[in-house]
Amino acid sequence: MADDAEIQPRPARGFPPPWIVVERDGSFCVEDGEGLAVAWTYFSEEADARTPTGAMTREEAQRIAKAIAMVPEMRTIIRSLQDGLAEADADDAQG
């Protein structure tokens, strides 16, 4: 018989900034402000950007990891822009 107790949802996890990129053996790890790994990008030293091997070059993997690490900063910028647009809309509605 199923338990009648109410199932509580798990609290949302935060991934505090800053997010940093740490190079490991054959990969780049994106870590949050508490050192938790939030993403990995892998590369092969033998990968060549001109050949479709399926493996990323070191530079490609690093570029993607850096882009991922910018997510918290970009979210802050987007929120600021949205707040500014909302204020402008409110001002337009009043005047």
MITIMI-945401 format. One record per residue: chain; x negated, y, z of N, C-alpha, C, O in turn. Coordinates in steps of 0.2 Angstrom, whole numbers. Example, Ala and Ser with C-alpha at 12.3 -4.5 7.8 and 13.67 -1.06 7.14 Angstrom:
<setors>
   mol     nxx     nyy     nzz    caxx    cayy    cazz     cxx     cyy     czz     oxx     oyy     ozz
     A     -66     -28      39     -62     -22      39     -66     -16      39     -71     -17      42
     A     -64     -11      35     -68      -5      36     -64       0      39     -67       6      40
</setors>
This chain:
<setors>
   mol     nxx     nyy     nzz    caxx    cayy    cazz     cxx     cyy     czz     oxx     oyy     ozz
     A      -4      -6       0       0       0       0      -4       6       0      -9       6       4
     A      -3      11      -4      -7      17      -4      -6      21       2      -1      21       5
     A     -12      25       4     -12      29       9      -8      35       8      -8      38       3
     A      -4      37      13       1      43      12      -3      49      13       0      55      12
     A      -9      49      15     -13      55      17     -14      59      10     -15      56       5
     A     -13      66      11     -14      70       5     -22      70       3     -26      71       7
     A     -23      69      -3     -30      69      -6     -32      76      -7     -28      80     -11
     A     -37      78      -4     -40      85      -5     -44      86     -11     -49      81     -11
     A     -44      91     -15     -48      92     -20     -55      93     -17     -56      97     -12
     A     -60      91     -21     -67      93     -19     -68     100     -20     -66     103     -25
     A     -72     104     -16     -73     111     -17     -78     112     -23     -82     107     -24
     A     -77     117     -26     -81     119     -32     -88     120     -30     -89     123     -25
     A     -93     117     -34    -100     118     -32    -102     124     -35    -100     126     -41
     A    -106     127     -32    -109     133     -34    -116     132     -37    -120     127     -34
     A    -119     135     -42    -125     134     -44    -129     141     -44    -129     145     -49
     A    -131     143     -38    -133     150     -37    -139     152     -41    -144     148     -43
     A    -139     158     -44    -145     161     -47    -151     162     -42    -149     162     -36
     A    -156     163     -45    -158     163     -52    -159     156     -54    -162     152     -50
     A    -158     155     -60    -160     148     -63    -167     149     -67    -168     154     -70
     A    -171     144     -65    -178     144     -68    -179     138     -72    -176     133     -72
     A    -184     139     -77    -186     133     -81    -193     130     -78    -197     134     -77
     A    -193     124     -77    -199     121     -74    -201     115     -79    -197     111     -81
     A    -207     115     -82    -209     110     -86    -211     104     -83    -215     104     -78
     A    -209      98     -85    -211      92     -82    -214      88     -88    -215      90     -94
     A    -215      82     -87    -218      77     -92    -213      76     -97    -209      72     -96
     A    -214      79    -103    -210      78    -109    -203      81    -108    -199      79    -112
     A    -202      86    -104    -196      89    -103    -196      96    -100    -201      97     -97
     A    -191      99    -100    -190     105     -96    -184     104     -92    -179     102     -94
     A    -184     106     -86    -179     106     -81    -176     113     -79    -181     117     -78
     A    -170     114     -80    -167     120     -78    -165     119     -70    -160     115     -69
     A    -167     123     -66    -165     122     -59    -162     129     -56    -163     134     -58
     A    -157     128     -52    -153     133     -49    -157     136     -44    -163     134     -42
     A    -155     142     -40    -158     145     -35    -160     141     -29    -164     143     -25
     A    -157     135     -28    -158     130     -23    -162     125     -25    -164     120     -21
     A    -165     125     -31    -169     119     -34    -165     113     -36    -168     108     -38
     A    -159     114     -37    -155     108     -40    -155     108     -47    -154     113     -51
     A    -157     102     -50    -157     102     -58    -150     103     -61    -146      99     -59
     A    -149     107     -65    -143     108     -68    -143     106     -76    -138     105     -79
     A    -149     106     -79    -150     103     -86    -157     101     -87    -162     104     -84
     A    -157      97     -92    -164      94     -94    -164      95    -102    -159      93    -105
     A    -170      97    -105    -171      96    -112    -177      92    -113    -182      94    -109
     A    -177      88    -117    -183      83    -118    -186      85    -125    -183      87    -130
     A    -192      83    -125    -196      85    -131    -201      79    -132    -203      75    -128
     A    -204      79    -138    -209      74    -140    -215      78    -143    -214      82    -147
     A    -221      76    -140    -227      80    -143    -228      78    -150    -231      82    -154
     A    -225      72    -152    -226      70    -159    -221      73    -164    -221      72    -170
     A    -216      76    -161    -210      79    -165    -213      84    -170    -217      88    -167
     A    -210      84    -176    -212      90    -180    -206      93    -183    -201      90    -185
     A    -205     100    -182    -199     103    -184    -197     102    -191    -192     103    -193
     A    -202     100    -196    -200      99    -203    -197      92    -204    -195      90    -209
     A    -198      87    -199    -195      80    -200    -190      79    -196    -190      80    -190
     A    -184      76    -198    -178      75    -194    -179      68    -190    -176      63    -192
     A    -183      68    -185    -184      62    -181    -179      62    -175    -178      56    -172
     A    -175      67    -174    -170      67    -169    -173      70    -162    -170      71    -158
     A    -180      70    -162    -183      73    -156    -185      80    -157    -186      82    -162
     A    -184      84    -151    -186      91    -152    -193      92    -151    -197      88    -148
     A    -196      98    -154    -203     100    -152    -203     103    -145    -197     104    -143
     A    -209     104    -143    -209     107    -136    -206     114    -136    -203     116    -132
     A    -208     118    -142    -205     124    -142    -197     125    -143    -194     129    -140
     A    -194     120    -146    -187     120    -147    -184     118    -140    -179     121    -138
     A    -187     113    -137    -184     111    -130    -185     117    -125    -180     118    -121
     A    -190     121    -125    -191     126    -121    -187     132    -122    -184     135    -118
     A    -185     133    -129    -181     139    -131    -174     137    -128    -170     142    -126
     A    -172     131    -129    -165     129    -127    -164     130    -119    -159     132    -116
     A    -169     127    -116    -169     127    -108    -169     135    -106    -165     136    -101
     A    -173     139    -109    -173     146    -107    -166     149    -108    -163     153    -104
     A    -162     147    -114    -156     150    -115    -151     147    -110    -146     151    -108
     A    -151     141    -108    -147     138    -103    -148     142     -96    -144     144     -93
     A    -155     144     -95    -156     147     -88    -153     154     -88    -153     157     -83
     A    -151     157     -94    -149     164     -94    -141     164     -93    -138     169     -92
     A    -138     158     -92    -131     158     -91    -128     162     -85    -123     166     -86
     A    -131     161     -79    -128     165     -74    -129     173     -75    -124     177     -74
     A    -134     175     -78    -135     182     -80    -130     184     -85    -127     190     -84
     A    -129     180     -90    -124     182     -95    -117     182     -92    -113     186     -95
     A    -115     178     -88    -108     178     -85    -107     184     -81    -102     187     -81
     A    -113     187     -78    -112     193     -74    -111     199     -79    -107     203     -78
     A    -115     199     -84    -114     204     -90    -107     204     -93    -104     209     -93
     A    -104     198     -94     -98     197     -97     -92     200     -92     -88     204     -94
     A     -93     198     -86     -88     201     -81     -88     208     -80     -83     211     -80
     A     -94     211     -80     -95     219     -80     -92     222     -86     -88     227     -86
     A     -93     219     -92     -89     221     -98     -82     221     -98     -78     225    -100
     A     -79     215     -95     -72     214     -94     -69     219     -90     -64     222     -91
     A     -73     220     -84     -70     225     -79     -70     232     -82     -65     236     -81
     A     -75     234     -86     -75     240     -89     -70     241     -94     -67     247     -95
     A     -68     236     -98     -63     236    -103     -56     237     -99     -52     240    -102
     A     -55     233     -94     -49     234     -90     -48     241     -87     -42     243     -87
     A     -53     244     -85     -53     251     -82     -51     255     -88     -47     260     -87
     A     -54     255     -94     -53     259    -100     -45     258    -102     -42     263    -103
     A     -43     252    -102     -36     251    -103     -31     254     -98     -26     257    -100
     A     -33     253     -92     -29     257     -87     -29     264     -88     -23     267     -87
     A     -34     267     -89     -35     274     -90     -31     276     -96     -27     281     -96
     A     -31     272    -102     -27     274    -108     -19     273    -106     -16     277    -109
     A     -17     269    -102     -10     268    -100      -8     274     -96      -2     276     -97
     A     -12     277     -92     -10     282     -88     -10     289     -92      -6     293     -91
     A     -14     290     -97     -15     296    -100     -12     296    -107     -13     301    -111
</setors>
